[in-house]
Amino acid sequence: MNTFTPPHPTHENLSQKTEGLFAKARNPFWLAPMAGITDVCFRQLMDEMSAGVLISELVSAKGLFYNSEKTRKMMRIHANSKSIVGIQLFGESAEDIIRASEFVESTGADFIDINLGCPVKKVVKKGCGAALLRDPAYLENFLYTIKKGIRLPLTVKMRTGWNEEELTVHECVKAAYNSGCEWVAIHGRTRAQGYEGKANWGLMAEVKEEAKIPIIGNGDIRSAEQAKKRLQESKVDAVMIGRGALRNPGIFNECIGLSNDSSCLKIIHRYRNSLSEHYDTRFSLILLRKFSAWLAFGNKGAAKFRKSMFECITTAEVMEKVEEFFQNEQPLRFDDDEEFMMGGHG
């Protein structure tokens, strides 16, 4: 089967796409960073499923300064990754990010990604996440200071603005370009939208048309067909997939034209093995139950299965119920209007 051939790059940003970090991307279909989800085990699984780029869940720069074992574990990177891996940070000051970059380097990460999109109150009230979109001039200085103080390549992920009255995405993309970032990923919603409504792919296409830096589009991609369509129609340089990968971990293989022949059972067994390598029994159980419940969503009897997952007190119990539930599994697809994990996650 033929693999996917990405669109020809525009002349304007050809040098950045062929010489910089972007050129190291495995393909133009990337895993979106998701809080509480894109840990080392999930990223390893998506690496095996051909995700073009991998990015960690959101990590607090300050959390790294207090010898937080939990925070450092969020940054672990699996061995022999075929895809480049970035660590996503947020911090109240450029100095915090610069200081945290030393921890990031020690993991073997390929780049640092700055979060400019998190809408959560406890993040924005500190001036982090989406709050940085409100002042593009300050943002440019913030990113420029970070860029000068770190050795790893720098990227950003942002929203379209604070709200519909403050759509600052054009100015913020220019700020990222001027400060030396390698690319800008855009979640096509404002901070005010949270994760409701539809991602504004029309606006992302407008940004891409004007940008002098690679643009990665993100939001509401639920199938390989949709991912390829968004890439082609918006002319963005790559697309990020979040929730679509939770329902169908093989979506990246499908995007590049490879067969998706791994059953849910095989995937869950592989994930369980990875969990046992990185976590203790208690935390492995928690993550395995969550992962199995995501894959069950949309199947007949899924609600009952999910309830049973959180009644299991051992991994063996989980796997017994998994074997029973998925033995006659059918391929699942998202409907465009279907709600799944609407609390967030791309």
C-alpha positions as CSV (number, residue, x, y, z in Angstrom):
1,M,0.0,0.0,0.0
2,N,1.3,3.5,-0.9
3,T,2.3,5.7,2.0
4,F,1.2,9.3,2.3
5,T,3.1,12.0,0.5
6,P,3.0,15.4,2.2
7,P,2.1,18.5,0.2
8,H,5.0,20.4,-1.4
9,P,6.2,23.1,0.9
10,T,5.7,26.8,0.0
11,H,8.8,28.8,-1.1
12,E,8.3,31.2,1.8
13,N,9.2,28.8,4.6
14,L,11.1,26.2,2.6
15,S,14.3,26.7,4.4
16,Q,12.8,26.3,7.9
17,K,10.9,23.1,6.7
18,T,14.0,21.5,5.1
19,E,16.7,22.5,7.4
20,G,15.2,23.0,10.9
21,L,13.5,20.8,13.5
22,F,10.5,20.4,11.3
23,A,12.5,18.5,8.7
24,K,13.0,15.8,11.4
25,A,9.3,15.1,11.7
26,R,8.5,11.5,10.6
27,N,5.3,12.6,8.7
28,P,2.8,15.4,9.0
29,F,0.4,13.6,11.4
30,W,1.4,14.4,15.0
31,L,0.2,13.4,18.4
32,A,-1.3,16.4,20.3
33,P,-0.1,16.9,23.9
34,M,-2.8,15.9,26.3
35,A,-2.7,16.4,30.0
36,G,-2.8,13.2,32.0
37,I,-2.6,11.2,28.8
38,T,0.6,11.6,26.7
39,D,2.9,10.1,29.2
40,V,5.9,7.9,28.3
41,C,3.8,4.8,27.8
42,F,1.2,6.4,25.6
43,R,3.8,8.2,23.6
44,Q,5.7,4.9,23.1
45,L,2.5,3.3,21.8
46,M,1.9,6.2,19.4
47,D,5.6,6.0,18.2
48,E,4.9,2.3,17.3
49,M,1.8,3.5,15.5
50,S,3.8,6.0,13.3
51,A,2.9,9.3,14.9
52,G,5.0,12.0,13.2
53,V,6.0,13.9,16.3
54,L,5.4,13.2,20.0
55,I,4.9,15.8,22.8
56,S,4.6,15.3,26.5
57,E,1.7,16.3,28.7
58,L,2.0,19.8,30.2
59,V,4.8,20.0,32.7
60,S,5.2,22.8,35.3
61,A,8.7,24.4,35.2
62,K,8.5,25.3,38.9
63,G,7.5,21.7,39.7
64,L,10.9,20.6,38.5
65,F,12.7,22.9,41.0
66,Y,11.1,21.2,44.1
67,N,12.5,17.8,43.4
68,S,9.0,16.6,42.4
69,E,9.4,13.0,41.4
70,K,5.9,13.0,39.9
71,T,6.8,16.0,37.7
72,R,10.1,14.4,36.5
73,K,8.3,11.2,35.7
74,M,6.1,13.1,33.3
75,M,9.2,13.9,31.3
76,R,10.5,10.4,30.8
77,I,11.2,9.4,27.2
78,H,11.1,5.8,25.9
79,A,14.2,4.3,24.3
80,N,14.9,4.1,20.5
81,S,12.0,6.4,19.5
82,K,11.6,6.7,15.7
83,S,9.7,10.0,16.2
84,I,11.2,13.2,17.6
85,V,9.9,13.9,21.1
86,G,9.3,17.3,22.8
87,I,8.6,18.2,26.4
88,Q,5.8,20.8,26.9
89,L,6.5,23.3,29.6
90,F,4.6,26.2,31.2
91,G,6.1,28.7,33.6
92,E,5.5,32.2,35.1
93,S,8.7,33.6,33.8
94,A,11.2,33.0,31.0
95,E,13.9,32.4,33.7
96,D,11.8,29.5,35.0
97,I,11.6,27.9,31.6
98,I,15.4,28.4,31.0
99,R,16.2,26.8,34.3
100,A,13.8,23.9,33.6
101,S,15.5,23.4,30.2
102,E,18.4,21.7,31.9
103,F,16.1,19.0,33.2
104,V,14.5,18.6,29.8
105,E,17.9,18.2,28.1
106,S,18.8,15.4,30.6
107,T,15.8,13.3,29.3
108,G,17.2,13.3,25.8
109,A,14.2,15.3,24.4
110,D,14.6,16.8,20.9
111,F,12.9,20.1,21.7
112,I,11.0,22.3,24.2
113,D,7.4,23.2,23.5
114,I,5.9,26.2,25.3
115,N,2.2,26.0,26.2
116,L,0.3,29.2,25.2
117,G,-3.1,27.5,25.1
118,C,-4.0,26.0,28.4
119,P,-7.4,27.6,29.5
120,V,-7.4,26.3,33.1
121,K,-7.9,29.0,35.7
122,K,-5.0,28.0,37.9
123,V,-2.7,28.3,35.0
124,V,-3.9,31.5,33.4
125,K,-4.2,33.3,36.7
126,K,-0.4,33.0,37.0
127,G,0.0,34.6,33.6
128,C,0.8,31.3,31.9
129,G,-0.9,29.3,29.2
130,A,-3.5,31.2,27.1
131,A,-3.0,34.4,29.2
132,L,0.2,35.0,27.3
133,L,-1.8,35.5,24.1
134,R,-3.3,38.8,25.4
135,D,0.0,40.7,24.9
136,P,1.9,39.7,21.7
137,A,4.7,42.2,22.4
138,Y,5.3,40.8,25.8
139,L,5.0,37.3,24.3
140,E,7.7,38.0,21.8
141,N,10.1,39.2,24.5
142,F,9.2,36.2,26.7
143,L,10.0,33.7,23.9
144,Y,13.1,35.6,22.7
145,T,14.5,35.5,26.2
146,I,13.8,31.8,26.4
147,K,15.3,31.1,23.0
148,K,18.6,32.9,23.9
149,G,18.8,31.0,27.2
150,I,18.3,27.4,26.0
151,R,20.2,25.0,23.8
152,L,17.3,22.9,22.5
153,P,15.0,24.0,19.7
154,L,11.9,25.9,20.8
155,T,8.3,25.5,19.6
156,V,5.0,26.8,20.8
157,K,1.4,25.6,20.9
158,M,-1.3,28.3,21.2
159,R,-5.0,29.0,20.8
160,T,-6.5,31.6,18.4
161,G,-6.9,34.2,21.1
162,W,-8.4,35.0,24.5
163,N,-11.9,35.3,23.1
164,E,-13.7,36.3,19.9
165,E,-12.9,40.0,20.6
166,E,-9.2,39.2,21.2
167,L,-8.2,37.0,18.2
168,T,-4.5,37.7,18.5
169,V,-3.2,34.6,16.7
170,H,-1.7,36.5,13.7
171,E,0.3,38.7,16.0
172,C,1.3,35.8,18.3
173,V,2.5,33.7,15.3
174,K,4.7,36.7,14.2
175,A,6.0,36.9,17.8
176,A,7.0,33.3,17.7
177,Y,8.7,33.7,14.3
178,N,10.6,36.8,15.4
179,S,11.8,35.1,18.5
180,G,13.3,32.1,16.6
181,C,10.7,29.4,17.2
182,E,10.8,26.4,14.9
183,W,7.0,26.1,14.4
184,V,3.7,27.1,15.8
185,A,0.9,24.6,16.6
186,I,-2.6,26.2,16.8
187,H,-5.6,24.7,18.6
188,G,-8.4,26.4,16.6
189,R,-10.4,27.6,19.6
190,T,-10.2,30.7,21.9
191,R,-9.5,30.4,25.6
192,A,-13.1,31.4,26.2
193,Q,-14.4,28.5,24.2
194,G,-12.5,26.0,26.3
195,Y,-13.2,22.7,24.4
196,E,-16.7,23.5,23.2
197,G,-17.9,24.5,19.8
198,K,-15.9,23.7,16.6
199,A,-12.2,24.4,15.9
200,N,-11.8,27.3,13.5
201,W,-9.9,25.7,10.6
202,G,-10.7,28.7,8.3
203,L,-8.8,31.0,10.6
204,M,-5.9,28.5,10.8
205,A,-5.8,28.5,7.0
206,E,-5.6,32.3,7.0
207,V,-2.8,32.2,9.5
208,K,-0.9,29.7,7.4
209,E,-1.3,31.8,4.3
210,E,0.5,34.8,6.0
211,A,3.0,32.9,8.2
212,K,6.7,32.7,7.6
213,I,7.0,29.8,10.0
214,P,5.6,26.2,9.8
215,I,2.0,26.0,11.1
216,I,0.5,22.9,12.6
217,G,-3.3,22.7,12.9
218,N,-5.1,21.1,15.7
219,G,-8.8,20.5,16.7
220,D,-11.6,18.0,16.1
221,I,-9.7,15.5,13.9
222,R,-11.4,12.2,14.4
223,S,-10.4,10.0,11.5
224,A,-7.5,9.6,9.1
225,E,-9.7,10.8,6.2
226,Q,-10.5,14.0,8.1
227,A,-6.8,14.5,9.0
228,K,-5.7,14.3,5.4
229,K,-8.6,16.5,4.3
230,R,-7.7,19.2,6.9
231,L,-4.0,19.0,5.8
232,Q,-4.9,19.5,2.2
233,E,-7.6,22.1,2.5
234,S,-6.0,24.4,5.1
235,K,-2.5,24.1,3.6
236,V,-1.0,23.8,7.1
237,D,2.3,22.0,7.3
238,A,1.1,19.3,9.7
239,V,-1.9,18.4,11.8
240,M,-2.1,17.3,15.4
241,I,-4.5,14.5,16.5
242,G,-5.7,14.2,20.1
243,R,-8.9,12.4,21.0
244,G,-9.0,10.6,17.7
245,A,-5.9,8.7,18.8
246,L,-7.6,7.6,22.0
247,R,-10.5,6.0,20.2
248,N,-8.3,4.7,17.4
249,P,-4.6,4.3,18.3
250,G,-3.9,3.1,14.8
251,I,-5.0,6.4,13.2
252,F,-1.5,7.5,12.4
253,N,-0.8,4.3,10.5
254,E,-4.0,5.0,8.5
255,C,-3.0,8.6,7.8
256,I,0.2,7.5,6.0
257,G,-1.4,4.6,4.2
258,L,-0.2,1.7,6.3
259,S,-2.6,-1.0,7.4
260,N,-4.1,-0.7,10.8
261,D,-4.2,-4.4,11.7
262,S,-3.8,-4.2,15.4
263,S,-6.9,-5.1,17.4
264,C,-7.8,-3.4,20.6
265,L,-6.8,-6.5,22.4
266,K,-3.3,-6.5,21.0
267,I,-3.0,-2.8,21.7
268,I,-4.1,-3.1,25.3
269,H,-1.7,-6.0,25.9
270,R,1.1,-3.9,24.5
271,Y,0.2,-0.9,26.6
272,R,0.0,-3.1,29.7
273,N,3.5,-4.3,29.2
274,S,4.8,-0.8,28.8
275,L,3.0,0.3,32.0
276,S,4.7,-2.5,33.9
277,E,8.1,-1.2,32.8
278,H,7.5,2.4,34.0
279,Y,5.0,2.4,36.9
280,D,4.2,0.6,40.1
281,T,1.2,-1.8,40.3
282,R,-1.2,0.7,41.7
283,F,-0.6,3.4,39.0
284,S,-0.4,0.9,36.2
285,L,-3.9,-0.3,37.2
286,I,-5.3,3.2,37.1
287,L,-3.9,3.9,33.7
288,L,-4.9,0.5,32.2
289,R,-8.5,0.9,33.3
290,K,-8.7,4.4,31.8
291,F,-7.1,3.3,28.5
292,S,-9.4,0.3,28.2
293,A,-12.4,2.4,28.8
294,W,-11.4,4.9,26.0
295,L,-11.1,2.1,23.5
296,A,-14.5,0.7,24.5
297,F,-16.3,4.0,23.9
298,G,-19.0,3.6,21.3
299,N,-19.2,-0.2,21.4
300,K,-22.4,-1.9,22.5
301,G,-22.3,-2.3,26.2
302,A,-19.5,0.2,26.7
303,A,-21.1,2.0,29.6
304,K,-21.4,-1.2,31.6
305,F,-17.9,-2.1,30.6
306,R,-16.5,1.2,31.8
307,K,-18.3,0.9,35.1
308,S,-16.8,-2.6,35.5
309,M,-13.3,-1.3,34.8
310,F,-13.3,1.0,37.8
311,E,-14.5,-1.9,40.0
312,C,-11.5,-3.9,39.2
313,I,-8.8,-4.0,41.9
314,T,-6.1,-6.0,40.0
315,T,-4.6,-5.9,36.6
316,A,-5.6,-9.5,36.1
317,E,-9.3,-8.6,36.6
318,V,-9.0,-5.8,34.1
319,M,-7.4,-8.1,31.5
320,E,-10.1,-10.8,32.1
321,K,-12.9,-8.3,31.4
322,V,-10.9,-6.8,28.4
323,E,-10.5,-10.2,26.8
324,E,-14.3,-10.9,27.2
325,F,-15.4,-7.4,25.9
326,F,-13.1,-7.1,22.9
327,Q,-13.3,-10.6,21.6
328,N,-15.8,-9.7,19.0
329,E,-14.8,-6.0,18.5
330,Q,-15.8,-4.1,15.4
331,P,-13.9,-1.2,13.9
332,L,-15.1,2.1,15.3
333,R,-15.4,5.5,13.8
334,F,-16.2,8.9,15.2
335,D,-19.3,10.7,14.1
336,D,-18.6,14.4,13.6
337,D,-21.2,15.3,16.3
338,E,-20.3,12.6,18.7
339,E,-19.2,13.8,22.1
340,F,-16.1,12.1,23.5
341,M,-13.9,13.5,26.3
342,M,-15.2,17.0,25.7
343,G,-13.3,18.2,28.8
344,G,-10.4,18.7,26.5
345,H,-7.6,17.0,24.6
346,G,-7.7,18.3,21.0
